[in-house]
Amino acid sequence: MLKPQLVHSAAVDRSLAPAVLVTKQFFHGHSLGMVLPHQHQHQHRRQRHAAAGRQSRKAVRLGFVAGNIRAEGANEESRTATVKAVVTVIPPTSGELYEFGIKRGLDDITDLLGKTILLELVSSELKPISRLENQTVKGYAHKTKKANNQVEYECEMKVDEEFGEVGAILVENEHHKEMFLKDVVLDGLPGGPVTISCSSWVASKFDNPNKRVFFTNKSFLPSETPDGLKRLRENELKLLRGDGQGERKTYDRIYDYDFYNDIGDPDSSPEKKRPVLGGSKKFPYPRRCRTGRPRSESDPESESRASTIYVPRDEAFSAVKNLAFSAKTVYSALHAVLPSLETALIDTNLPFPYFTAIEDLFGQGFTMPKLPTKGLSDLLPWIVNSVKNAAEDVVRFETPEAMLRDSFFWFSDEEFSRQTLAGINPYTIQLVTEWPMKSKLDPSVYGPPESAITTETIHCQIGGFMSVHEAVREKKLFVLDYHDLLLPYVNKVRQIKGTTLYGSRTLFFLTPRETLMPIAIELTRPPMDGKPQWKQVFTPAYHSTECWLWRLAKAHVLAHDSGVHELVTHWLRTHCAVEPYIIATNRQLSAMHPIYRLLHPHFRYTMEINALARQVLINAGGIIEISFSPAKYSMELSSMAYDLQWQFNLQALPNDLIHRGMAVEDPTAPHGLRLAIQDYPFANDGLLIWDSLKQWVTDYVNHYYCDSSLVESDDELQSWWSEIRNVGHGDKKYADGWPELKTAGDLIEIITTIAWVSSAHHAAVNFAQYDYGGYFPNRPSIARTNMPVEDPTEQVLNEFRNKPEATLLKCFPTPIQATVVMATLDVLSTHSPDEEYLGEHAEPAWKDDPIVKAAFERFSGRLKEIEGIIDARNEDRDRKNRNGAGIVPYKLMKPFSKPGVTGQGIPYSVSI
């Protein structure tokens, strides 16, 4: 029979007698006949799970005759219902040539014939006696209207009353061009209209003959899957996994794994050969999506380069996102690169001559030179065609907010320290727990392990407060420790012209005002070129020589922090680590799985932005390599960080804070943590978001997994978690930090961690990049010259003494490096007009389940409250790390934002 559509299997217990259920008509999303009390939710869910699998309903089946209920098998002729399907399609915004092509003409004929889209309704039930699948009900949809950038297609289908509840719809695109299906609305069902959310590209049947399946908005654990949908559920996952063969086409929807073997470009130059990351002990790495491109001719281990990189079709940018990203990219690149090309193309190593020349980037601007496109394509290849049509004569950058508030902000030691807690890299500051500090590297290779920062050095800085040992015991010393991570690359990097590197430690003291005071910087060079290890400590000073050496040492540390931020905290821990989660989710969790639907918004656009990064950012000769200190070893460095530092459990904010010594567990403290620095803006606000996110995930997971046995018996879920660990992050599968997945509590922690990394972690390290890095002396991406006191010559020392400002400018990035990075940071800090913010809008499947909808509304409401809490904190003058003259308020954990560069807003996903 054609049964009323129930929005969620939790709404009623199907094992209950029909007499109980049919007292009133059921409508989509609501049961007017019976409402289950909230306190009995778990009892009824257990009853439902106990009944799962018993699909041979022995109870009297329900039908309808002129609105009356009758028993199945009654001697009355079969009845049918007329169901109207309305399909909403969003047309593409590009492809002008198609509009006038032969295929467009053929498609117009198809529309005139009324056979644009073939729809097939799929019953969720088997035939009651034979237990075979019901035949699908087919109908062709024809175009009816076009308005508001949407096209509607309609068809009517006669559905027999014995068909049962609609569980899915099959779609075949009869056009020669793909189309984007927004949704399908079915009207004429006994329970009222049913909306099947699609939001997916459907390839032409001439490209892909497989019909697309879209399930209704109901969510089912595998054991609960209605019998009529089991085969479809399994087959859809098989299609998404593919067979691991062949090169992927743009219309494919295949999710598979591969190594990072496409960073280099050895066919263009031997200098652009790069090692494969992933699959080896030497270079462990997360996996990326497989493209199947042919191997490089000159290096069989590498994949050949291409102008575009495959991502599964639904992972690509939407039309709005694509247009906004392209326009912003061109705008920023023009305003960045052109002003410096006039000099940079003559000598790319020339520094800025004066600090005022840096400020001119934002003030008077530059006259655009006549530009040969050759040369630009290597730096910003995506704008070459747009440059030819540029009309402006004078171009300039927007002034970053930090510089607008205080043009000398970058010069301040207090601001240098404050940004470790409230800047764009708040993830690396850690508590000093042992004294003296020592390296863990092999001393026979890297020299003596003891730090050159001695007790006496520190006593000179904090002697008026307490002794060094008291400071360690009372948790007053903190460090940015890049010594062991960077030191193995110093020798390699120094072989490259125009860059240099040290191992570094930067020590801070926590003052009674809850602010950090920098007290020492240690720079180390390992034994190399026949010279012994060199290390020296620099401290704040009042004499001009020591003062300028301190400024130079800070420039090196800031370059180190910029590199670690971009390559580790940002790229590795969010973009790169999340891609295996996306692949595994699509391969192992059905689209009707509740955890798939919970995670899906957290993965929007990530694979596309990662593919773009492999094209122009992290590739050989890309923006990272030409602009950051590690140069060609940048990706190797991130591999080393993955090996030494990355653990899944440490991606959770509370665990990360505890691991770095920035917090200890305390049940009496807010969030169950007592912070080592009470005024730690990132941690203060981040824990608000973490707790709210975890509560939402808890409500959602407990709704579907009322019993831990359901987690262990969920085959899709167990395969998903196993694949993430053993394949997606296979090089770390034996590492510490992987939680077991046995209980609902385990699942809540895992999902919250993934959701946090995809949303708030990424937002915290991404959307203020232009505010703090746009004026690059505050965060130089590269240090190009050694300290003048390392193996000094008389000429170097004289230049330093006579004009120390020129020595600092030579250490800073060149104009071409600076402006390329500034353009990139401008793009990366920008919110798209179609951004989806955490807790802003509910997914269709969430809204269709009243319990999930209520939980989401609580989550969304709490995030709005958090916005007010953060605003109040920024107004609190006692919070010195977020309030004061010239200080940029800490807004990165404010959930919502308008489009553009705003320095706030938490998108669901790593979307830029």
C-alpha positions in Angstrom: 0.0 0.0 0.0 1.0 3.6 -0.3 1.8 4.5 3.3 1.9 7.8 5.0 5.5 9.2 5.0 6.9 9.4 8.5 9.8 11.8 8.8 11.9 9.7 11.2 11.6 6.2 12.4 12.0 7.5 16.0 8.7 9.3 15.7 6.7 6.2 16.3 7.4 2.6 17.1 6.5 0.6 14.1 6.2 -2.6 16.1 3.2 -1.2 17.9 -0.2 -2.4 16.8 -1.8 -0.6 13.9 -4.9 0.1 15.9 -2.8 2.4 18.1 -1.3 4.2 15.2 -4.2 5.1 13.0 -6.3 7.1 15.3 -5.5 10.2 13.2 -3.9 11.0 9.9 -0.1 11.1 10.0 1.6 14.1 8.3 5.2 14.4 7.2 7.3 15.5 10.1 4.5 15.1 12.7 2.3 12.5 14.3 -1.0 14.1 15.3 -2.4 10.8 16.5 0.3 10.1 19.2 3.2 11.9 20.7 5.9 9.9 22.5 6.8 11.5 25.8 10.4 12.7 25.8 11.2 10.7 29.0 10.3 7.5 27.2 12.4 8.2 24.1 15.1 5.6 24.9 12.6 3.0 25.9 10.8 3.3 22.5 14.1 3.4 20.7 15.1 0.1 22.3 11.8 -1.4 21.3 12.3 -0.2 17.7 15.8 -1.6 17.6 14.6 -4.9 18.9 12.0 -4.9 16.2 14.5 -3.9 13.5 14.9 -6.5 10.8 11.4 -8.0 11.4 10.0 -6.5 8.2 7.4 -9.2 7.6 4.6 -7.2 9.2 2.2 -9.9 10.5 -0.1 -7.1 11.7 -2.9 -5.9 9.5 -1.5 -3.7 6.7 -3.2 -0.3 6.2 -4.5 1.0 2.9 -7.0 3.6 2.0 -10.3 3.6 0.1 -11.8 7.1 -0.4 -10.1 8.2 2.7 -11.2 5.2 4.9 -8.9 2.6 6.4 -9.3 -1.0 5.3 -7.5 -4.2 5.8 -5.1 -5.6 3.2 -6.6 -8.3 1.1 -10.1 -7.0 1.3 -12.2 -7.7 -1.8 -12.0 -4.3 -3.3 -10.3 -3.2 -6.5 -6.8 -1.8 -6.2 -6.6 2.0 -5.8 -3.9 4.4 -7.0 -2.8 7.8 -5.9 -1.5 10.6 -8.2 1.8 11.8 -6.9 3.3 15.0 -8.4 7.0 15.4 -8.3 8.5 18.9 -8.5 12.2 18.9 -9.2 14.2 22.2 -8.6 17.4 22.6 -10.6 19.9 25.4 -10.2 21.4 26.1 -13.7 25.2 26.7 -14.0 26.5 30.3 -14.3 29.2 29.5 -16.8 29.5 27.5 -20.0 28.5 30.2 -22.5 29.7 28.2 -25.4 27.3 25.4 -24.4 24.4 27.9 -24.7 25.0 28.1 -28.5 26.3 24.6 -29.1 24.8 21.5 -30.8 24.3 19.7 -27.5 22.3 22.7 -26.2 20.0 22.3 -29.2 19.5 18.7 -28.5 18.7 19.4 -24.9 16.1 22.0 -25.9 14.5 19.3 -28.0 14.5 17.0 -25.0 12.8 19.7 -23.0 10.2 20.2 -25.6 9.5 16.5 -25.7 9.0 16.6 -21.9 11.6 14.1 -21.2 14.3 16.1 -19.4 14.6 14.0 -16.2 13.6 10.4 -15.6 12.4 9.9 -12.0 11.7 6.6 -10.3 10.1 6.3 -6.9 11.6 3.5 -4.8 9.6 1.8 -2.1 11.2 1.3 1.3 9.4 -2.0 1.7 9.4 -5.4 0.1 6.3 -7.1 -1.2 4.5 -8.6 1.7 4.3 -12.2 0.5 7.1 -12.7 -2.0 9.6 -10.5 -0.1 10.8 -9.2 -3.4 11.5 -5.5 -4.1 8.6 -3.5 -5.4 8.9 -2.2 -8.9 9.9 1.4 -9.2 7.3 3.9 -10.3 8.7 5.9 -13.3 7.9 9.2 -14.8 9.5 11.9 -17.0 9.7 15.4 -15.6 9.2 18.3 -18.0 10.2 22.0 -17.6 7.4 24.1 -16.2 9.0 27.4 -15.1 12.2 29.3 -14.6 12.5 32.0 -11.9 14.9 33.3 -9.3 17.8 31.5 -10.9 16.0 28.2 -10.5 14.3 25.9 -13.0 11.4 23.7 -12.0 10.5 20.4 -13.7 7.3 18.4 -12.9 5.9 15.0 -13.5 2.9 13.0 -12.3 3.1 9.4 -11.4 0.4 6.9 -10.6 1.3 5.0 -7.4 -0.5 1.9 -6.3 -1.6 1.8 -2.7 0.4 -1.4 -2.1 3.6 0.4 -3.1 4.4 1.3 0.5 6.4 4.2 1.9 8.6 6.1 -0.5 12.2 5.6 0.6 14.3 7.0 -2.2 14.1 8.4 -5.7 16.3 7.4 -8.7 17.2 10.2 -11.1 18.5 10.0 -14.7 19.6 13.2 -16.4 18.5 13.0 -20.1 20.4 16.2 -21.0 23.9 16.2 -22.5 25.1 18.5 -19.7 25.2 18.0 -16.0 22.6 19.6 -13.8 22.6 20.6 -10.1 19.5 19.2 -8.3 18.5 21.2 -5.3 15.6 19.0 -4.2 12.6 17.0 -5.2 9.1 17.6 -3.6 6.6 14.8 -3.7 3.0 15.9 -3.3 -0.1 13.6 -3.1 1.2 11.2 -0.5 -1.2 10.5 2.4 1.0 12.2 4.9 1.4 15.4 2.9 4.3 16.7 0.8 7.7 15.1 1.2 10.9 16.9 0.3 14.0 14.9 -0.7 17.0 17.1 -0.3 19.6 16.5 -3.1 22.1 19.5 -3.4 24.1 17.5 -5.8 25.3 17.4 -9.4 23.7 14.8 -11.6 25.8 13.9 -14.6 24.4 13.4 -18.1 23.4 9.8 -18.8 25.7 10.1 -21.8 28.6 10.6 -19.5 27.6 8.3 -16.6 24.9 5.7 -17.2 24.4 5.0 -13.5 21.2 6.4 -12.2 21.6 8.6 -9.1 19.9 7.6 -5.9 18.6 10.1 -3.4 17.2 8.9 -0.1 14.5 10.7 1.8 15.5 12.8 4.8 15.0 10.0 7.3 18.2 8.7 8.9 18.7 5.0 9.5 21.5 3.0 11.2 22.5 0.0 9.0 20.5 -2.4 11.2 17.4 -0.3 10.8 17.5 0.1 7.0 14.1 -0.8 5.5 14.4 -4.0 3.5 13.4 -2.2 0.3 16.4 0.1 0.6 19.2 -2.3 1.7 20.4 -3.2 -1.8 20.4 0.5 -2.8 22.3 1.5 0.3 25.0 -1.1 -0.3 25.3 -0.5 -4.0 25.6 3.3 -3.6 28.6 2.9 -1.3 30.2 0.5 -3.8 29.9 3.1 -6.5 31.4 5.8 -4.4 34.4 3.6 -3.5 35.2 2.8 -7.2 37.7 0.1 -8.2 40.9 2.1 -7.8 41.5 2.0 -11.6 41.8 4.6 -14.3 41.9 8.4 -14.4 39.1 10.2 -12.8 36.7 12.3 -14.9 35.3 15.7 -13.8 31.8 14.2 -13.4 32.9 11.2 -11.3 31.9 10.8 -7.7 34.7 8.4 -6.7 36.4 8.7 -3.3 39.7 6.9 -3.1 43.1 7.4 -1.5 46.6 8.3 -2.7 49.9 9.6 -1.5 51.1 13.2 -1.9 53.0 12.4 -5.0 51.9 15.4 -7.1 53.6 18.2 -5.2 56.6 18.2 -7.5 56.9 18.8 -11.2 60.0 16.9 -12.3 59.0 16.9 -16.0 59.3 20.7 -16.1 62.7 20.8 -14.2 64.8 18.4 -12.2 64.9 21.1 -9.5 61.2 20.7 -9.0 61.3 17.0 -8.1 59.9 16.5 -4.6 59.7 13.3 -2.4 56.5 11.4 -2.1 54.8 12.2 1.2 53.0 9.2 2.7 53.5 5.5 2.6 57.0 5.5 4.0 58.7 5.8 7.4 60.9 8.6 6.2 58.0 10.8 5.1 54.7 9.8 6.8 51.7 11.8 5.8 47.9 11.7 5.6 46.3 10.6 2.4 44.7 12.7 -0.3 42.1 11.9 -2.9 43.2 9.7 -5.7 43.0 11.3 -9.2 44.5 8.5 -11.3 46.5 10.8 -13.4 49.4 9.2 -15.3 52.9 9.1 -13.8 55.6 11.6 -14.5 57.8 10.7 -17.4 61.0 11.6 -15.6 60.0 10.2 -12.1 57.8 7.1 -12.1 57.1 7.7 -8.4 55.4 11.1 -9.1 52.1 11.8 -10.6 52.1 14.2 -13.6 50.9 17.7 -13.2 47.7 19.0 -14.8 45.9 22.4 -15.2 43.1 21.1 -12.9 43.0 18.5 -10.2 40.1 16.1 -9.8 37.9 16.1 -6.8 34.6 14.2 -6.5 32.0 16.3 -8.3 30.0 17.3 -5.2 33.1 18.5 -3.4 33.7 21.3 -5.9 32.9 24.9 -5.3 29.4 26.1 -5.9 28.9 28.6 -8.6 28.6 31.5 -6.1 31.7 30.3 -4.3 33.6 29.9 -7.5 32.8 33.3 -8.8 33.6 35.0 -5.4 36.8 33.1 -5.0 38.0 33.9 -8.6 37.1 37.6 -8.3 38.7 38.0 -5.0 41.8 36.1 -6.1 42.2 38.3 -9.2 41.5 41.5 -7.2 44.0 40.7 -4.5 46.7 39.5 -6.8 46.5 42.6 -9.0 46.8 44.8 -5.9 49.7 42.8 -4.7 52.0 41.7 -7.5 51.9 44.5 -10.0 53.2 47.3 -7.7 56.4 45.3 -7.1 57.0 43.8 -10.5 58.6 46.9 -11.9 61.6 46.4 -9.7 61.2 42.8 -8.7 61.5 41.5 -12.2 64.9 43.3 -12.5 66.3 41.9 -9.3 64.0 39.7 -7.2 66.5 39.9 -4.2 66.2 43.7 -3.8 64.8 44.5 -0.3 62.5 47.3 0.5 64.7 50.4 0.6 62.9 52.1 3.6 60.1 51.3 6.0 58.0 54.0 4.3 58.1 52.0 1.1 56.3 49.2 2.9 53.7 51.6 4.2 53.2 52.9 0.6 51.6 49.6 -0.2 48.6 50.8 1.8 48.9 54.6 1.3 49.7 56.2 -2.0 49.8 53.0 -3.9 51.9 52.3 -7.0 51.5 53.0 -10.7 50.8 49.8 -12.5 53.7 49.0 -14.8 53.3 47.6 -18.3 53.5 43.9 -17.6 54.7 41.0 -19.7 52.6 38.1 -18.7 55.6 35.8 -18.9 57.0 35.6 -15.4 53.8 36.3 -13.6 52.4 32.9 -14.5 55.0 31.2 -12.3 53.9 33.2 -9.3 50.1 33.5 -9.6 49.1 31.4 -12.6 45.4 31.8 -12.1 45.4 35.5 -12.9 47.4 35.7 -16.1 44.4 36.1 -18.4 42.8 38.6 -16.1 45.9 40.9 -15.9 45.6 41.7 -19.6 42.3 43.4 -19.0 43.3 45.3 -15.9 42.1 48.9 -16.1 43.4 50.6 -12.9 46.6 52.7 -13.1 47.1 52.9 -9.3 46.7 49.9 -7.0 47.0 49.6 -3.3 46.3 47.2 -0.4 43.6 47.6 2.3 45.2 48.6 5.6 45.0 45.7 8.0 43.0 46.3 11.2 46.0 45.9 13.5 47.9 48.6 11.6 44.9 50.9 11.5 44.6 50.8 15.2 48.3 51.3 15.9 50.9 51.8 13.1 53.7 50.8 15.5 52.0 47.6 16.9 54.6 45.3 15.3 57.4 47.0 17.1 56.2 46.3 20.6 57.5 43.4 22.7 54.1 43.3 24.5 52.3 42.8 21.2 54.8 40.2 20.2 54.0 38.3 23.3 50.2 38.9 23.2 49.9 37.4 19.8 51.1 34.0 21.0 47.8 33.9 23.0 45.5 35.9 20.8 47.0 36.0 17.4 46.8 33.6 14.4 49.0 30.8 15.9 47.9 30.3 19.6 48.6 26.6 19.3 52.3 26.4 19.9 52.9 28.4 23.2 53.6 25.8 25.9 54.5 25.7 29.6 58.2 25.1 30.6 58.1 22.0 32.8 61.8 21.2 33.0 64.9 23.3 33.7 67.3 23.6 32.1 65.8 23.0 28.7 67.4 20.3 26.5 67.2 19.1 23.0 66.1 15.5 22.2 68.1 15.5 19.0 71.2 13.3 18.5 74.2 15.4 19.9 76.6 13.6 17.7 74.9 15.2 14.7 73.4 18.4 16.1 75.8 19.4 18.8 75.4 19.7 22.6 71.7 19.4 23.6 71.8 21.9 26.5 70.1 25.2 25.9 72.2 28.3 26.0 69.5 30.1 28.1 70.9 29.7 31.5 69.5 30.4 35.0 71.7 33.5 35.2 70.3 34.8 31.9 66.7 34.5 33.2 67.5 35.9 36.6 68.7 39.1 35.0 65.2 39.5 33.5 62.9 38.3 36.3 65.1 38.7 39.4 62.8 41.4 40.7 59.9 38.9 40.7 61.2 35.5 41.7 63.9 32.9 41.1 64.0 30.8 38.0 63.2 27.6 39.9 60.2 29.4 41.6 59.0 30.5 38.2 59.1 27.0 36.8 57.4 25.6 39.9 54.7 28.2 39.9 54.1 27.8 36.2 55.3 31.3 35.2 57.7 30.4 32.3 56.4 29.6 28.8 58.2 28.9 25.5 57.8 28.8 21.8 60.1 25.9 21.1 61.0 25.4 17.4 64.4 24.1 18.2 64.1 20.3 17.5 61.6 20.8 14.7 63.7 23.2 12.6 67.3 22.4 13.5 67.5 19.3 11.2 66.6 21.5 8.3 69.0 24.3 8.9 71.9 22.9 6.9 69.6 22.0 3.9 67.8 25.3 3.9 71.0 27.3 4.0 72.1 25.7 0.7 69.3 27.8 -1.0 70.0 31.3 -2.0 67.9 34.0 -0.3 66.8 32.2 2.8 68.2 31.0 6.1 67.1 29.1 9.2 67.9 28.5 12.9 66.5 26.2 15.6 64.9 28.6 18.0 63.5 28.9 21.5 61.7 32.0 22.8 61.1 32.3 26.5 58.3 34.3 28.2 57.5 35.2 31.7 53.9 35.5 33.0 53.5 38.8 34.8 51.1 39.5 37.7 48.9 41.3 35.0 48.4 37.9 33.2 50.4 39.2 30.3 53.5 37.6 28.9 56.8 39.3 28.8 59.5 38.1 26.4 62.8 37.5 28.2 65.1 35.5 25.9 65.5 34.2 22.4 67.9 31.4 21.6 69.0 30.8 18.0 71.0 27.7 17.1 72.9 26.6 14.1 74.1 22.9 14.1 77.6 21.9 13.1 78.0 22.5 9.4 80.6 23.3 6.7 83.4 22.3 9.1 82.2 24.7 11.8 81.0 23.7 15.2 77.5 24.3 16.6 76.7 28.0 17.1 74.1 29.2 19.5 73.5 32.6 21.1 70.9 34.1 23.4 69.4 37.5 22.8 67.5 39.5 25.4 65.6 42.8 25.5 68.0 45.6 26.2 68.4 49.4 26.3 71.7 49.8 24.5 71.3 50.4 20.8 73.4 47.4 19.6 71.7 44.8 21.8 68.3 46.4 21.1 68.8 46.0 17.3 70.1 42.5 17.7 66.9 41.7 19.8 64.8 43.1 16.9 66.6 40.9 14.4 66.2 37.8 16.6 62.5 38.5 16.9 62.3 38.7 13.1 63.8 35.3 12.8 61.4 33.9 15.5 58.5 35.4 13.7 59.5 33.9 10.4 59.8 30.5 12.2 56.4 31.0 13.7 54.9 32.0 10.4 56.3 28.9 8.7 55.1 26.5 11.5 51.7 28.2 11.6 51.2 27.9 7.8 52.7 24.4 7.3 51.7 22.7 10.6 49.0 24.4 12.6 47.0 25.5 9.5 47.7 23.2 6.6 48.6 19.9 8.3 46.3 19.9 11.2 43.2 21.2 9.5 43.3 21.0 5.6 45.5 18.0 5.3 44.4 15.9 8.3 40.7 16.4 7.5 40.8 15.1 3.9 41.0 11.4 5.0 37.9 11.9 7.2 36.0 13.2 4.2 37.1 10.3 2.0 36.3 7.6 4.6 32.9 9.2 5.4 31.8 9.0 1.8 33.2 5.5 1.3 31.9 3.9 4.4 28.8 5.8 5.7 25.7 5.8 3.6 24.1 9.2 2.9 21.1 8.0 5.1 23.4 7.3 8.0 22.8 9.8 10.9 26.6 10.3 11.4 27.1 11.0 7.7 24.4 13.7 8.0 25.9 15.1 11.1 29.4 15.4 9.6 28.5 16.4 6.0 28.4 20.2 6.6 31.8 20.0 8.2 33.4 18.8 4.9 32.0 21.4 2.5 34.6 22.7 -0.1 37.6 21.2 1.8 38.7 18.8 -0.9 38.5 21.6 -3.6 40.5 24.1 -1.6 43.1 21.4 -0.9 43.3 20.6 -4.6 43.9 24.3 -5.3 46.6 24.4 -2.7 48.4 21.5 -4.4 48.2 23.5 -7.6 49.6 26.9 -6.5 50.4 27.0 -2.8 52.3 24.0 -1.5 53.6 22.7 -4.9 57.2 22.9 -6.0 57.9 26.5 -6.9 54.5 27.6 -5.4 53.7 30.5 -3.1 54.8 28.7 0.1 58.2 27.7 -1.3 59.1 31.1 -2.8 57.9 33.0 0.3 58.6 31.0 3.4 61.9 30.2 5.1 61.9 26.4 4.6 61.6 26.9 0.8 61.7 23.6 -1.1 61.7 21.7 2.2 58.4 23.1 3.4 56.3 20.0 2.8 59.0 17.8 4.2 58.9 19.9 7.3 55.2 19.4 7.7 55.8 15.6 7.2 58.3 15.7 10.1 55.8 17.6 12.3 53.1 14.9 11.4 55.5 12.2 12.5 56.7 13.8 15.7 53.6 15.8 16.9 50.3 14.7 15.4 48.0 12.5 17.4 44.3 12.3 16.9 43.3 12.7 20.5 45.5 15.9 20.8 43.3 17.6 18.1 40.6 18.0 20.8 41.0 21.4 22.4 41.0 20.3 26.0 43.5 17.6 25.4 45.7 20.0 23.4 45.7 22.6 26.2 46.6 19.9 28.8 49.3 18.5 26.6 51.0 21.9 26.2 50.7 22.5 29.9 48.3 25.4 29.3 45.6 23.8 31.4 45.0 21.0 34.0 41.9 19.1 34.7 39.8 20.6 37.5 36.2 19.6 38.0 35.5 22.8 39.9 36.7 25.1 37.1 34.7 26.2 34.1 34.8 23.6 31.3 36.5 21.3 33.8 39.9 22.9 33.1 42.0 25.4 35.0 44.1 27.5 32.6 47.7 28.2 33.3 47.1 31.7 31.9 43.6 32.9 32.9 43.5 35.6 30.2 44.2 33.3 27.2 41.7 34.6 24.7 41.9 31.6 22.3 41.4 29.1 25.1 38.8 31.2 26.9 36.6 31.6 23.9 37.5 28.3 22.3 36.3 26.3 25.2 32.9 28.0 25.0 32.7 26.8 21.4 34.1 23.3 22.2 31.5 22.7 25.0 28.6 23.9 22.9 29.7 21.8 20.0 30.1 18.7 22.2 26.7 19.2 23.8 25.1 19.3 20.3 27.0 16.2 19.2 26.0 14.5 22.5 22.3 15.2 22.0 22.5 14.0 18.4 24.5 10.8 19.0 22.4 9.8 22.0 19.3 10.2 20.0 20.4 7.5 17.6 22.7 5.3 19.9 20.7 4.9 23.1 22.7 1.7 23.8 26.5 1.2 23.4 25.9 -2.1 21.7 24.5 -0.1 18.8 27.9 1.5 18.3 29.8 -1.7 18.3 27.3 -3.5 16.0 27.1 -0.6 13.5 29.2 -2.1 10.6 29.3 1.1 8.6 30.5 3.1 11.6 33.2 0.6 12.5 34.4 0.4 9.0 34.6 4.2 8.8 36.7 4.5 11.9 38.9 1.6 10.9 39.5 3.1 7.5 40.4 6.6 8.9 43.0 5.0 11.2 44.4 2.2 9.0 44.2 3.9 5.5 43.5 7.6 5.6 46.1 8.1 8.4 47.7 4.7 7.8 51.3 5.9 8.5 50.2 6.6 12.1 47.9 3.6 12.6 50.2 2.2 15.4 50.8 5.6 17.0 49.3 6.7 20.4 46.2 8.7 20.5 43.6 6.7 18.6 40.5 6.1 20.8 38.6 2.9 20.6 35.1 3.1 19.2 32.9 1.0 21.4 30.5 3.4 23.2 28.4 6.4 22.4 30.8 8.4 24.6 33.7 7.3 22.3 31.8 8.3 19.3 30.9 11.7 20.8 34.5 12.5 21.5 35.6 11.4 18.0 32.9 13.4 16.2 33.4 16.5 18.4 37.1 16.4 17.6 36.6 16.2 13.9 33.9 18.9 13.9 36.1 21.2 16.1 39.2 20.8 13.8 37.0 21.5 10.7 35.4 24.5 12.1 36.7 26.4 15.1 40.4 25.2 14.9 40.6 26.3 11.3 38.8 29.6 11.9 41.2 30.4 14.8 44.3 30.1 12.6 42.9 31.4 9.3 40.6 34.4 9.3 43.0 36.9 11.0 45.9 36.1 8.7 45.5 39.4 6.8 44.9 41.5 10.0 48.2 40.3 11.5 50.2 39.3 8.5 49.0 42.0 6.0 51.7 44.3 7.4 54.5 41.8 7.1 57.0 43.3 9.5 54.7 42.0 12.2 54.9 38.4 10.8 57.6 38.1 8.1 57.1 34.9 6.2 60.9 34.5 5.6 64.2 35.5 7.2 66.7 35.9 4.3 70.0 36.8 6.2 71.9 35.4 9.1 72.3 37.2 12.4 75.2 39.7 11.9 77.0 38.2 15.0 77.1 34.7 13.6 80.6 34.2 12.2 80.8 37.9 11.6 83.0 39.7 9.1 84.1 43.3 9.6 82.0 44.4 6.6 78.8 42.8 7.9 79.4 44.3 11.4 80.1 47.7 10.0 77.0 47.7 7.9 75.0 46.7 10.9 76.5 49.3 13.2 76.2 52.1 10.6 72.6 51.4 9.5 70.9 48.7 11.5 67.5 49.5 9.9 69.0 48.4 6.5 70.2 45.1 8.0 66.6 44.4 9.3 65.1 45.3 5.9 67.5 42.9 4.2 66.4 40.2 6.5 62.7 40.8 5.7 61.0 39.4 2.6 61.6 41.1 -0.7 58.9 43.2 -2.3 57.8 40.3 -4.5 57.7 37.8 -1.6 55.9 40.2 0.7 53.2 41.3 -1.8 52.6 37.7 -3.0 52.1 36.6 0.6 49.9 39.6 1.4 47.7 38.9 -1.6 47.4 35.3 -0.6 46.6 36.1 3.0 43.9 38.6 1.8 42.3 35.8 -0.2 42.5 33.2 2.6 41.1 35.6 5.2 38.0 36.3 3.1 34.5 34.8 3.8 32.5 33.9 0.8 29.0 35.2 0.3 27.6 31.7 0.5 29.6 30.8 3.7 27.7 28.4 6.0 28.5 29.3 9.7 28.5 26.9 12.6 25.0 26.7 14.1 23.5 29.2 11.6 21.2 26.9 9.6 20.1 23.3 10.2 20.5 20.6 7.6 17.2 19.4 6.1 17.4 16.0 7.8 17.9 17.7 11.2 14.8 19.9 10.7 12.7 16.9 9.8 13.3 15.2 13.1 11.7 17.1 15.9 14.1 15.9 18.6 17.2 16.7 16.5 15.7 20.0 15.4 15.1 21.0 19.1 18.7 20.0 19.9 20.1 22.1 17.0 18.0 25.1 18.1 19.5 24.9 21.5 23.0 24.7 19.9 22.3 27.7 17.7 20.9 29.7 20.5 23.9 29.0 22.7 26.2 30.2 19.9 24.3 33.5 19.7 24.8 33.8 23.5 28.5 33.2 23.0 28.8 36.1 20.6 27.5 38.4 23.4 29.9 36.8 25.9 32.9 37.4 23.6 31.8 41.0 23.0 31.6 41.6 26.8 35.1 40.0 27.3 36.6 42.3 24.7 35.1 45.3 26.6 36.6 44.1 29.9 39.6 46.4 30.6 41.0 43.9 33.1 41.6 41.4 30.2 44.9 43.0 29.0 45.4 40.4 26.2 42.2 41.5 24.4 41.6 45.1 25.5 43.8 48.1 25.5 45.0 51.1 23.4 45.6 49.9 19.8 44.8 46.3 20.6 42.6 44.3 18.1 39.8 42.6 20.1 39.8 38.8 19.9 36.9 38.0 17.6 38.0 34.8 15.9 35.7 32.6 18.0 32.6 34.7 17.3 30.5 32.2 15.3 28.9 34.5 12.7 30.2 37.0 10.1 29.3 39.0 7.0 31.2 38.3 3.8 34.7 39.7 3.3 37.7 40.1 5.6 36.2 40.5 9.0 38.5 38.7 11.4 35.6 36.7 12.9 33.2 33.9 11.9 33.4 30.1 12.3 32.3 28.3 9.1 31.3 24.7 9.5 34.2 23.5 7.3 37.7 24.2 6.0 36.2 26.1 3.1 39.1 28.5 2.2 
